[in-house]
Amino acid sequence: MKKVFVIGIGPGDEKNMTAFAKEALEKSDYICGYTVYVDLVKSLYPQKPVISTGMRQEAQRCELALRTASENNTVSVICSGDSGVYGMASLIYELWANNSNYSDIEIEIVSGVTAATSGSAVLGAALSHDFAVVSLSDLLTPWELIEKRLHAVSSADFCIAIYNPCSKKRNDYLQKACDIILKYKKTETVCGWVRNIGRDGEEYRVLTLGELKDEKLDMFSTVFIGNEYTKILNGKMVTPRGYKIN
């Protein structure tokens, strides 16, 4: 069968994978993905051959998956979190539509638990009202556009989940983002971050926006910025829906 599943495996541990994701992986002849993500699941399916590439080789990886599927195979392309949220779903569709040799391959997207929702659960209930997700990685998106989006969501007082807050080359991007957000939100706005969501070494902290500006985080961290009504309840970050409580 010529088929590609594009699967969100969640934060990375088996208990956070959906039943649909596990079923698709069972049906697959090959598992394809970024080396780090393949390492998270290959022990669950040791009999299945693996196609893996390193960071920044996404197009080559997806091309390999489609080429392998075109040889009458079922291939699972795995992504951390959700396959359609900063994942490979859109790239697979673009490559598939761009090459007539792949026209008879069936594509099926399998959603997963993205870092915004899984990290919010670790912190408490950080995103219980309107929220936006913004990545600070400027590898594919110009920083000027990221800045524009930060201004927009901050001025509207969305809760914000920030992906890819820092890296070795972008060690001041979170600070720059906080400087923009502080134009619209108070320094005491409740925030939080989670590192290694659902994996060994998971840790989190609830803090203020003023404190967040000086935090040293990394690409394995997800940052959460509350709205005007977000509060700390027994050490947890909670954004109320607005229900009246007697």
C-alpha positions as CSV (number, residue, x, y, z in Angstrom):
1,M,0.0,0.0,0.0
2,K,1.4,3.4,-0.9
3,K,0.7,5.5,2.1
4,V,2.2,8.1,4.4
5,F,1.0,8.7,7.9
6,V,2.2,12.1,9.3
7,I,2.0,11.4,13.1
8,G,2.2,13.7,16.1
9,I,3.7,11.5,18.8
10,G,3.0,14.1,21.6
11,P,5.7,15.2,24.1
12,G,7.6,12.0,23.6
13,D,6.6,9.3,26.1
14,E,4.3,6.5,25.2
15,K,1.5,7.4,27.6
16,N,1.0,10.7,25.8
17,M,0.7,9.2,22.4
18,T,-2.8,8.8,21.1
19,A,-4.3,5.4,20.3
20,F,-4.6,6.5,16.7
21,A,-0.9,7.3,16.6
22,K,0.0,3.9,17.9
23,E,-2.3,2.1,15.5
24,A,-0.8,4.0,12.5
25,L,2.7,3.1,13.7
26,E,1.7,-0.5,13.9
27,K,0.4,-0.5,10.4
28,S,3.6,1.1,9.0
29,D,6.5,-0.6,7.2
30,Y,8.9,2.2,8.0
31,I,9.3,4.9,10.6
32,C,10.8,8.2,9.4
33,G,11.7,11.2,11.5
34,Y,14.3,13.5,13.0
35,T,16.8,11.4,14.9
36,V,15.9,12.6,18.3
37,Y,12.2,11.8,17.8
38,V,12.9,8.4,16.2
39,D,14.9,7.5,19.3
40,L,11.8,8.2,21.4
41,V,9.7,5.5,19.7
42,K,12.0,3.0,18.0
43,S,12.2,0.9,21.1
44,L,8.4,0.4,20.9
45,Y,8.7,-0.9,17.4
46,P,12.1,-2.6,17.2
47,Q,11.2,-4.7,14.2
48,K,10.5,-1.7,11.9
49,P,13.3,-0.2,9.8
50,V,14.0,3.5,10.4
51,I,14.6,6.4,8.1
52,S,16.2,9.3,10.0
53,T,18.0,12.6,9.3
54,G,19.4,15.4,11.5
55,M,18.1,18.9,12.2
56,R,17.5,21.2,9.2
57,Q,17.1,18.2,6.8
58,E,13.3,18.2,6.9
59,A,12.8,18.4,3.1
60,Q,15.2,15.6,2.5
61,R,13.6,13.5,5.2
62,C,10.0,14.0,3.8
63,E,11.2,13.3,0.3
64,L,12.7,10.0,1.4
65,A,9.5,9.1,3.1
66,L,7.5,9.8,-0.1
67,R,9.9,8.0,-2.3
68,T,9.8,5.0,0.1
69,A,6.0,5.0,0.1
70,S,6.0,5.1,-3.7
71,E,7.6,1.7,-3.7
72,N,4.4,0.2,-2.3
73,N,5.2,0.8,1.4
74,T,3.4,2.5,4.3
75,V,5.6,5.0,6.0
76,S,5.0,6.9,9.3
77,V,6.6,10.3,9.4
78,I,6.7,11.2,13.1
79,C,6.8,14.7,14.6
80,S,7.1,15.8,18.2
81,G,3.8,17.2,19.6
82,D,1.2,17.6,16.8
83,S,2.1,16.9,13.2
84,G,0.2,20.0,12.0
85,V,1.6,22.4,14.5
86,Y,5.2,23.3,13.5
87,G,5.3,19.7,12.2
88,M,5.8,18.0,8.8
89,A,2.2,17.8,7.7
90,S,2.3,20.9,5.4
91,L,5.7,20.0,4.0
92,I,4.6,16.5,3.1
93,Y,1.5,17.9,1.3
94,E,3.7,20.4,-0.6
95,L,6.1,17.8,-1.8
96,W,3.3,15.4,-2.6
97,A,1.5,17.9,-4.7
98,N,4.7,19.0,-6.4
99,N,5.7,15.6,-7.9
100,S,3.3,13.7,-10.1
101,N,5.1,10.5,-9.2
102,Y,3.6,10.7,-5.8
103,S,0.0,11.4,-6.9
104,D,-1.2,7.8,-6.1
105,I,0.2,7.9,-2.5
106,E,-2.4,8.3,0.2
107,I,-1.6,10.9,2.9
108,E,-3.2,10.7,6.3
109,I,-2.5,13.2,9.1
110,V,-2.6,11.9,12.7
111,S,-2.8,14.6,15.3
112,G,-1.0,14.6,18.6
113,V,-0.7,16.5,21.9
114,T,1.2,19.7,21.2
115,A,3.5,21.4,23.7
116,A,1.0,24.2,24.3
117,T,-1.6,21.9,25.8
118,S,0.8,19.4,27.4
119,G,2.9,22.1,29.0
120,S,-0.2,24.0,30.2
121,A,-1.3,20.8,32.0
122,V,2.1,20.6,33.8
123,L,1.7,24.2,34.9
124,G,-1.9,23.8,35.9
125,A,-4.4,25.4,33.5
126,A,-2.4,28.1,31.8
127,L,-4.4,28.3,28.6
128,S,-8.0,28.0,29.6
129,H,-9.1,31.1,27.7
130,D,-8.2,32.6,24.3
131,F,-4.5,32.0,23.5
132,A,-2.0,32.3,20.7
133,V,1.1,30.2,19.8
134,V,4.3,32.0,18.6
135,S,7.6,30.4,17.7
136,L,10.7,32.6,18.2
137,S,12.7,30.6,15.7
138,D,13.7,32.8,12.8
139,L,15.0,30.0,10.7
140,L,12.0,30.0,8.4
141,T,10.2,33.2,9.6
142,P,11.9,36.6,9.6
143,W,12.3,38.2,13.0
144,E,10.5,41.3,11.8
145,L,7.4,39.2,11.3
146,I,7.8,37.5,14.7
147,E,8.0,40.9,16.3
148,K,4.8,42.0,14.5
149,R,2.9,38.9,15.8
150,L,4.2,39.4,19.3
151,H,2.9,43.0,19.3
152,A,-0.5,41.9,17.9
153,V,-1.2,39.1,20.4
154,S,0.2,41.0,23.4
155,S,-1.9,44.1,22.6
156,A,-5.0,41.9,22.5
157,D,-4.1,40.4,25.9
158,F,-4.0,36.8,24.6
159,C,-2.4,34.1,26.7
160,I,0.7,33.2,24.8
161,A,2.6,29.9,24.4
162,I,6.1,30.5,23.1
163,Y,7.9,27.7,21.2
164,N,11.7,27.7,20.6
165,P,12.3,30.5,23.0
166,C,16.1,30.3,22.9
167,S,19.1,28.5,21.3
168,K,22.8,28.9,21.3
169,K,22.6,31.3,18.4
170,R,19.4,33.0,19.6
171,N,20.3,33.4,23.3
172,D,18.6,36.8,23.7
173,Y,15.4,36.2,21.7
174,L,13.3,35.5,24.8
175,Q,14.5,38.7,26.4
176,K,13.7,40.6,23.2
177,A,10.2,39.0,23.1
178,C,9.6,39.9,26.8
179,D,10.6,43.5,26.0
180,I,7.9,43.7,23.4
181,I,5.3,41.9,25.5
182,L,6.0,44.3,28.5
183,K,4.8,47.2,26.4
184,Y,1.3,45.7,26.8
185,K,1.3,43.5,29.8
186,K,2.2,44.2,33.4
187,T,5.5,43.0,34.9
188,E,3.6,41.0,37.5
189,T,1.7,39.0,34.8
190,V,1.8,35.4,35.8
191,C,4.0,33.3,33.5
192,G,5.5,29.8,33.5
193,W,7.9,27.6,31.6
194,V,8.2,23.8,31.2
195,R,11.4,22.0,30.0
196,N,11.4,18.4,28.7
197,I,7.6,18.0,28.7
198,G,6.6,14.4,29.4
199,R,10.3,13.2,29.2
200,D,13.0,12.4,31.7
201,G,14.1,15.5,33.5
202,E,10.8,17.4,33.2
203,E,10.9,20.6,35.2
204,Y,8.8,23.7,35.4
205,R,8.6,27.1,37.1
206,V,5.8,29.6,37.7
207,L,7.0,33.2,37.8
208,T,6.2,36.7,36.7
209,L,6.8,38.3,33.3
210,G,9.4,40.6,34.9
211,E,11.3,37.5,36.1
212,L,10.8,35.6,32.9
213,K,12.9,38.1,31.0
214,D,16.1,37.0,32.8
215,E,15.5,33.2,32.5
216,K,18.0,31.1,30.7
217,L,16.0,28.5,28.7
218,D,16.6,26.4,25.6
219,M,14.9,24.7,22.6
220,F,13.5,22.0,24.9
221,S,11.5,24.6,26.8
222,T,8.0,26.0,26.2
223,V,7.1,29.4,27.7
224,F,3.6,30.4,28.9
225,I,2.5,34.0,29.4
226,G,-0.8,34.7,31.0
227,N,-3.4,37.3,30.4
228,E,-4.7,40.0,32.8
229,Y,-6.7,37.5,34.8
230,T,-4.2,34.6,35.1
231,K,-3.3,33.8,38.7
232,I,-1.3,31.5,40.9
233,L,-3.4,29.0,42.8
234,N,-1.6,26.7,45.2
235,G,1.6,27.1,43.1
236,K,-0.2,26.4,39.8
237,M,-0.7,28.8,36.9
238,V,-4.4,29.1,36.2
239,T,-6.2,31.3,33.6
240,P,-9.9,31.5,34.6
241,R,-12.6,31.0,32.0
242,G,-14.8,33.6,33.7
243,Y,-17.3,31.4,35.5
244,K,-18.9,33.0,38.5
245,I,-18.0,31.2,41.7
246,N,-20.3,31.6,44.7
